[in-house]
């Protein structure tokens, strides 16, 4: 499971080696805090998926890791099973949205000082 670190100026999403391999990605994701528009907690992250996988791995209701491209841009997903996740909407960034399974969603929202 990806680990999240909140800094005064950025949110760092540190992917595990397995997640990087499945997503065909070498680097972790770093998002400037000013690019975060909203953060939402969801109990069903699968309904938030849009577009087609490119590149990444997707097995419905089991795992989705990688980039999903859609007409308006692309999203990054690291979803495992049907567990609680955060949906991070972004502006002016590599991704339009990042969706991550996490056990610490309320803590993330509190540390970012965003409503969700």
Backbone as a printed PyTorch tensor [residue, N CA C, xyz], in Angstrom:
tensor([[[  0.8490,  -1.1690,   0.0000],
         [  0.0000,   0.0000,   0.0000],
         [  0.8990,   1.2380,   0.0000]],

        [[  0.5630,   2.1880,  -0.8450],
         [  1.3370,   3.4270,  -0.9380],
         [  1.3080,   4.1590,   0.4020]],

        [[  2.4200,   4.8220,   0.7200],
         [  2.4400,   5.6300,   1.9380],
         [  2.3830,   7.1020,   1.5440]],

        [[  1.6700,   7.8670,   2.3480],
         [  1.4570,   9.2850,   2.0710],
         [  2.1870,  10.1160,   3.1060]],

        [[  2.8770,  11.1390,   2.6470],
         [  3.5680,  12.0580,   3.5590],
         [  3.1630,  13.4720,   3.2030]],

        [[  2.6510,  14.1790,   4.1940],
         [  2.2140,  15.5670,   3.9840],
         [  3.3060,  16.5030,   4.4950]],

        [[  3.7430,  17.3890,   3.6370],
         [  4.7240,  18.4150,   3.9710],
         [  4.0430,  19.7760,   3.8380]],

        [[  4.6310,  20.8270,   4.3670],
         [  4.0050,  22.1520,   4.2590],
         [  3.7280,  22.5880,   2.8190]],

        [[  4.5680,  22.1400,   1.8680],
         [  4.4250,  22.5990,   0.4900],
         [  4.0140,  21.5200,  -0.5050]],

        [[  3.9280,  20.2460,  -0.0700],
         [  3.6530,  19.1810,  -1.0230],
         [  3.0880,  17.9290,  -0.3290]],

        [[  2.4740,  17.0840,  -1.1360],
         [  2.0250,  15.7590,  -0.7160],
         [  2.8680,  14.7570,  -1.4890]],

        [[  3.5420,  13.8720,  -0.7750],
         [  4.3480,  12.8390,  -1.4090],
         [  3.6160,  11.5080,  -1.3020]],

        [[  3.5040,  10.8270,  -2.4360],
         [  2.8810,   9.5080,  -2.4820],
         [  3.9920,   8.5280,  -2.8420]],

        [[  4.4320,   7.7780,  -1.8320],
         [  5.5230,   6.8250,  -2.0170],
         [  4.9310,   5.4630,  -2.3420]],

        [[  5.1720,   5.0140,  -3.5540],
         [  4.6500,   3.7340,  -4.0100],
         [  5.5900,   2.6040,  -3.5960]],

        [[  5.0120,   1.4370,  -3.3390],
         [  5.8330,   0.2620,  -3.0480],
         [  6.5130,  -0.1960,  -4.3420]],

        [[  7.5020,  -1.0550,  -4.2240],
         [  8.1650,  -1.5810,  -5.4240],
         [  7.1680,  -2.3070,  -6.3140]],

        [[  6.2730,  -3.0610,  -5.7000],
         [  5.2670,  -3.7880,  -6.4800],
         [  4.3580,  -2.8180,  -7.2350]],

        [[  3.9260,  -1.7440,  -6.5700],
         [  3.0670,  -0.7630,  -7.2290],
         [  3.7940,  -0.0780,  -8.3820]],

        [[  5.0570,   0.2630,  -8.1810],
         [  5.8370,   0.8700,  -9.2630],
         [  5.9650,  -0.0880, -10.4410]],

        [[  6.1930,  -1.3670, -10.1490],
         [  6.3140,  -2.3650, -11.2130],
         [  4.9950,  -2.5150, -11.9680]],

        [[  3.8950,  -2.6400, -11.2420],
         [  2.5920,  -2.8080, -11.8820],
         [  2.1800,  -1.5720, -12.6850]],

        [[  2.5650,  -0.3990, -12.1960],
         [  2.1960,   0.8440, -12.8710],
         [  3.1860,   1.2190, -13.9730]],

        [[  4.2720,   0.4580, -14.1050],
         [  5.3440,   0.7850, -15.0420],
         [  5.8380,   2.2070, -14.7970]],

        [[  6.1080,   2.4980, -13.5360],
         [  6.5130,   3.8390, -13.1080],
         [  7.7640,   3.7330, -12.2520]],

        [[  8.7170,   4.6220, -12.4710],
         [  9.9650,   4.5920, -11.7100],
         [  9.9410,   5.5090, -10.5090]],

        [[  9.1960,   6.5920, -10.6070],
         [  9.2220,   7.6280,  -9.5790],
         [  7.9640,   7.6080,  -8.7150]],

        [[  8.1070,   8.1140,  -7.4930],
         [  6.9500,   8.3510,  -6.6490],
         [  6.2190,   9.5820,  -7.1860]],

        [[  5.0440,   9.8410,  -6.6480],
         [  4.2430,  10.9860,  -7.0960],
         [  4.3730,  12.0930,  -6.0600]],

        [[  4.6910,  13.2850,  -6.5230],
         [  4.7950,  14.4520,  -5.6530],
         [  3.8310,  15.5050,  -6.1850]],

        [[  2.9310,  15.9540,  -5.3140],
         [  1.9110,  16.9320,  -5.7000],
         [  2.0840,  18.1950,  -4.8600]],

        [[  2.2950,  19.3470,  -5.4890],
         [  2.3280,  20.5930,  -4.7220],
         [  0.9720,  20.8180,  -4.0440]],

        [[  0.9810,  21.2600,  -2.8010],
         [ -0.2850,  21.4190,  -2.0670],
         [ -1.2350,  22.3930,  -2.7550]],

        [[ -0.6730,  23.3740,  -3.4400],
         [ -1.5170,  24.3330,  -4.1450],
         [ -2.2840,  23.7260,  -5.3060]],

        [[ -1.8700,  22.5450,  -5.7700],
         [ -2.5470,  21.8670,  -6.8770],
         [ -3.6780,  20.9470,  -6.4100]],

        [[ -3.8470,  20.7970,  -5.1060],
         [ -4.9110,  19.9310,  -4.5730],
         [ -6.1880,  20.7440,  -4.4690]],

        [[ -7.1900,  20.3600,  -5.2830],
         [ -8.4720,  21.0590,  -5.2730],
         [ -9.3850,  20.5200,  -4.1870]],

        [[ -9.4410,  19.1890,  -4.0540],
         [-10.2920,  18.5890,  -3.0230],
         [ -9.8300,  17.1630,  -2.7380]],

        [[-10.2290,  16.6750,  -1.5680],
         [ -9.9520,  15.2930,  -1.1770],
         [-11.2540,  14.7120,  -0.6330]],

        [[-11.6270,  13.5470,  -1.1390],
         [-12.8730,  12.8960,  -0.7430],
         [-12.5750,  11.4840,  -0.2630]],

        [[-13.2530,  11.0660,   0.7940],
         [-13.1540,   9.6830,   1.2630],
         [-14.2700,   8.8850,   0.6040]],

        [[-13.9380,   7.6930,   0.1200],
         [-14.9440,   6.8280,  -0.4790],
         [-14.7850,   5.3990,   0.0340]],

        [[-15.9080,   4.7400,   0.2310],
         [-15.8800,   3.3290,   0.6280],
         [-15.8460,   2.4090,  -0.5810]],

        [[-16.1200,   2.9670,  -1.7730],
         [-16.0880,   2.1800,  -3.0130],
         [-15.3030,   2.9330,  -4.0770]],

        [[-13.9710,   2.7760,  -4.0910],
         [-13.1620,   3.5110,  -5.0640],
         [-13.3910,   3.0910,  -6.5120]],

        [[-13.9820,   1.9210,  -6.7210],
         [-14.1630,   1.4110,  -8.0800],
         [-15.1310,   2.2530,  -8.9000]],

        [[-16.0740,   2.9220,  -8.2520],
         [-17.0320,   3.7410,  -9.0070],
         [-16.3950,   5.0410,  -9.5060]],

        [[-15.2190,   5.3880,  -9.0240],
         [-14.5320,   6.6200,  -9.4140],
         [-13.6330,   6.4330, -10.6330]],

        [[-13.4210,   5.2030, -11.0720],
         [-12.5150,   4.9460, -12.1940],
         [-13.1500,   5.4210, -13.4920]],

        [[-12.3480,   6.1340, -14.2810],
         [-12.8160,   6.6050, -15.5910],
         [-11.7050,   6.3840, -16.6010]],

        [[-12.0710,   6.1240, -17.8400],
         [-11.0870,   5.9690, -18.9070],
         [-10.5790,   4.5540, -19.0660]],

        [[ -9.4320,   4.4590, -19.7570],
         [ -8.8320,   3.1490, -20.0270],
         [ -7.4280,   3.0860, -19.4360]],

        [[ -7.0350,   1.9200, -19.0240],
         [ -5.7350,   1.6910, -18.3970],
         [ -4.6280,   1.8470, -19.4350]],

        [[ -3.6050,   2.6730, -19.0740],
         [ -2.5210,   2.8850, -20.0240],
         [ -1.3850,   3.6800, -19.3990]],

        [[ -0.3460,   3.1250, -18.8950],
         [ -0.0880,   1.7130, -18.5910],
         [ -0.5030,   1.3890, -17.1630]],

        [[ -0.5880,   0.1230, -16.8760],
         [ -0.9320,  -0.3110, -15.5340],
         [ -1.5730,  -1.6820, -15.5500]],

        [[ -2.0880,  -2.0640, -14.3900],
         [ -2.7250,  -3.3650, -14.2340],
         [ -4.1000,  -3.1510, -13.6270]],

        [[ -5.0900,  -3.8150, -14.1790],
         [ -6.4350,  -3.7120, -13.6320],
         [ -7.1500,  -5.0430, -13.6460]],

        [[ -7.6050,  -5.4590, -12.4910],
         [ -8.4280,  -6.6560, -12.3490],
         [ -9.6150,  -6.2150, -11.4970]],

        [[-10.7880,  -6.0280, -12.1120],
         [-11.9250,  -5.4310, -11.4110],
         [-12.1940,  -6.0260, -10.0300]],

        [[-12.3870,  -5.1280,  -9.0670],
         [-12.6800,  -5.4190,  -7.6710],
         [-11.5380,  -6.1310,  -6.9440]],

        [[-10.3710,  -6.2570,  -7.5880],
         [ -9.2160,  -6.8740,  -6.9460],
         [ -8.0780,  -5.8650,  -6.8370]],

        [[ -7.6080,  -5.3580,  -7.9770],
         [ -6.5030,  -4.4010,  -7.9770],
         [ -6.5600,  -3.5160,  -9.2230]],

        [[ -6.2080,  -2.2560,  -9.0320],
         [ -6.0500,  -1.3170, -10.1390],
         [ -4.8750,  -0.4160,  -9.7730]],

        [[ -3.7930,  -0.5500, -10.5190],
         [ -2.5950,   0.2460, -10.2470],
         [ -2.0580,   0.7670, -11.5790]],

        [[ -1.9030,   2.0880, -11.6600],
         [ -1.3290,   2.6710, -12.8620],
         [ -2.0800,   3.9000, -13.3210]],

        [[ -1.8790,   4.2330, -14.5840],
         [ -2.4800,   5.4130, -15.1890],
         [ -3.7170,   5.0130, -15.9790]],

        [[ -4.7840,   5.7670, -15.7960],
         [ -6.0060,   5.5880, -16.5640],
         [ -6.2150,   6.8660, -17.3660]],

        [[ -6.2350,   6.7390, -18.6890],
         [ -6.4040,   7.9070, -19.5590],
         [ -7.8680,   8.0530, -19.9390]],

        [[ -8.3180,   9.3030, -19.9550],
         [ -9.6820,   9.6120, -20.3850],
         [ -9.6070,  10.8490, -21.2610]],

        [[-10.7100,  11.2160, -21.8450],
         [-10.7290,  12.3030, -22.8300],
         [-10.1330,  13.6080, -22.2940]],

        [[-10.3320,  13.9130, -21.0190],
         [ -9.8670,  15.1750, -20.4630],
         [ -8.5140,  15.1300, -19.7700]],

        [[ -7.8300,  13.9800, -19.7660],
         [ -6.5440,  13.8930, -19.0890],
         [ -6.2550,  12.4770, -18.6370]],

        [[ -5.6470,  12.3750, -17.4470],
         [ -5.3430,  11.0430, -16.9270],
         [ -5.3800,  11.0510, -15.4030]],

        [[ -5.6900,   9.8920, -14.8480],
         [ -5.7590,   9.6740, -13.4050],
         [ -4.7140,   8.6250, -13.0250]],

        [[ -4.2690,   8.6750, -11.7580],
         [ -3.4050,   7.6210, -11.2430],
         [ -4.1790,   6.8670, -10.1720]],

        [[ -4.1550,   5.5370, -10.2430],
         [ -4.8720,   4.6930,  -9.2980],
         [ -3.9280,   3.7270,  -8.6050]],

        [[ -4.1550,   3.5040,  -7.3310],
         [ -3.5220,   2.4330,  -6.5600],
         [ -4.6020,   1.9170,  -5.6180]],

        [[ -5.4840,   1.0700,  -6.1780],
         [ -6.6580,   0.5680,  -5.4540],
         [ -6.4990,  -0.9230,  -5.2310]],

        [[ -6.8090,  -1.3500,  -4.0040],
         [ -6.7660,  -2.7660,  -3.6730],
         [ -8.0850,  -3.1810,  -3.0440]],

        [[ -8.6870,  -4.1610,  -3.6640],
         [ -9.9640,  -4.7140,  -3.2010],
         [-11.0010,  -3.6170,  -2.9840]],

        [[-12.0010,  -3.9030,  -2.1820],
         [-13.0500,  -2.9080,  -1.9250],
         [-12.8250,  -2.3240,  -0.5410]],

        [[-11.7700,  -1.5010,  -0.4390],
         [-11.3930,  -0.8940,   0.8330],
         [-11.5260,   0.6130,   0.7250]],

        [[-11.5630,   1.2630,   1.8700],
         [-11.6830,   2.7120,   1.9040],
         [-10.5200,   3.3620,   1.1670]],

        [[-10.8250,   4.4420,   0.4550],
         [ -9.8100,   5.1230,  -0.3440],
         [-10.0260,   6.6290,  -0.2860]],

        [[ -9.0070,   7.3580,  -0.7590],
         [ -9.1310,   8.8020,  -0.9180],
         [ -9.0930,   9.1170,  -2.4070]],

        [[ -9.9060,  10.0850,  -2.7930],
         [ -9.9300,  10.5920,  -4.1580],
         [ -9.4070,  12.0220,  -4.0770]],

        [[ -8.2460,  12.2520,  -4.6620],
         [ -7.5980,  13.5640,  -4.6110],
         [ -7.7410,  14.2180,  -5.9730]],

        [[ -8.5610,  15.2710,  -6.0540],
         [ -8.7380,  16.0140,  -7.2990],
         [ -7.6650,  17.0860,  -7.3930]],

        [[ -7.0250,  17.1570,  -8.5730],
         [ -5.8890,  18.0550,  -8.7640],
         [ -6.1480,  19.0430,  -9.8980]],

        [[ -5.4330,  20.1610,  -9.8490],
         [ -5.4290,  21.1300, -10.9450],
         [ -3.9820,  21.4020, -11.3290]],

        [[ -3.7540,  21.6400, -12.6190],
         [ -2.4160,  21.9750, -13.1280],
         [ -1.3530,  20.9800, -12.6810]],

        [[ -1.6240,  19.6850, -12.8340],
         [ -0.6810,  18.6610, -12.4000],
         [ -0.6060,  17.5640, -13.4600]],

        [[  0.3210,  16.6270, -13.2700],
         [  0.4780,  15.5020, -14.1920],
         [ -0.8180,  14.7040, -14.3120]],

        [[ -1.5250,  14.5410, -13.1790],
         [ -2.7750,  13.7890, -13.1550],
         [ -3.9250,  14.7080, -12.7820]],

        [[ -5.1180,  14.3680, -13.2630],
         [ -6.3280,  15.1040, -12.8810],
         [ -6.8510,  14.6330, -11.5390]],

        [[ -6.5740,  13.3660, -11.2580],
         [ -7.0920,  12.7590, -10.0260],
         [ -6.1690,  11.6290,  -9.6110]],

        [[ -5.9970,  11.4680,  -8.3090],
         [ -5.2580,  10.3350,  -7.7560],
         [ -6.2080,   9.6210,  -6.8030]],

        [[ -6.3530,   8.3100,  -6.9740],
         [ -7.2250,   7.5110,  -6.1160],
         [ -6.3650,   6.4430,  -5.4490]],

        [[ -6.3490,   6.4530,  -4.1160],
         [ -5.4840,   5.5480,  -3.3640],
         [ -6.2390,   4.8540,  -2.2410]],

        [[ -6.0380,   3.5600,  -2.1220],
         [ -6.5330,   2.8270,  -0.9690],
         [ -5.6590,   3.1990,   0.2270]],

        [[ -6.2840,   3.5560,   1.3490],
         [ -5.5200,   3.9080,   2.5410],
         [ -6.3400,   3.6480,   3.7890]],

        [[ -5.6490,   3.3250,   4.8680],
         [ -6.3090,   3.1450,   6.1600],
         [ -6.3670,   4.4590,   6.9320]],

        [[ -5.7780,   5.5120,   6.3780],
         [ -5.6320,   6.7690,   7.1140],
         [ -6.3030,   7.9460,   6.4210]],

        [[ -7.4120,   7.7130,   5.7450],
         [ -8.0750,   8.7730,   4.9910],
         [ -8.4730,   9.9760,   5.8510]],

        [[ -9.1280,   9.7870,   7.0060],
         [ -9.4890,  10.9540,   7.8230],
         [ -8.2680,  11.7380,   8.3000]],

        [[ -7.1960,  11.0310,   8.6330],
         [ -5.9660,  11.7050,   9.0680],
         [ -5.3560,  12.5230,   7.9340]],

        [[ -5.4160,  11.9920,   6.7070],
         [ -4.8890,  12.7250,   5.5600],
         [ -5.6430,  14.0300,   5.3530]],

        [[ -6.9600,  13.9550,   5.3960],
         [ -7.7730,  15.1590,   5.2050],
         [ -7.4930,  16.1710,   6.3120]],

        [[ -7.3680,  15.6970,   7.5240],
         [ -7.0830,  16.6090,   8.6390],
         [ -5.7190,  17.2790,   8.4750]],

        [[ -4.7290,  16.5220,   8.0540],
         [ -3.3880,  17.0930,   7.9000],
         [ -3.2940,  18.0590,   6.7240]],

        [[ -4.1430,  17.8620,   5.7140],
         [ -4.1630,  18.7910,   4.5750],
         [ -5.0420,  20.0130,   4.8710]],

        [[ -5.8290,  19.9240,   5.9620],
         [ -6.7500,  20.9880,   6.3560],
         [ -7.7480,  21.3290,   5.2580]],

        [[ -8.2830,  20.2370,   4.6570],
         [ -9.3040,  20.3590,   3.6110],
         [-10.5930,  19.7470,   4.1290]],

        [[-11.7120,  20.2030,   3.6520],
         [-12.9850,  19.5550,   3.9610],
         [-13.1500,  18.3650,   3.0480]],

        [[-13.8140,  17.3100,   3.4710],
         [-13.9630,  16.1650,   2.5930],
         [-15.0500,  15.3070,   3.0540]]])
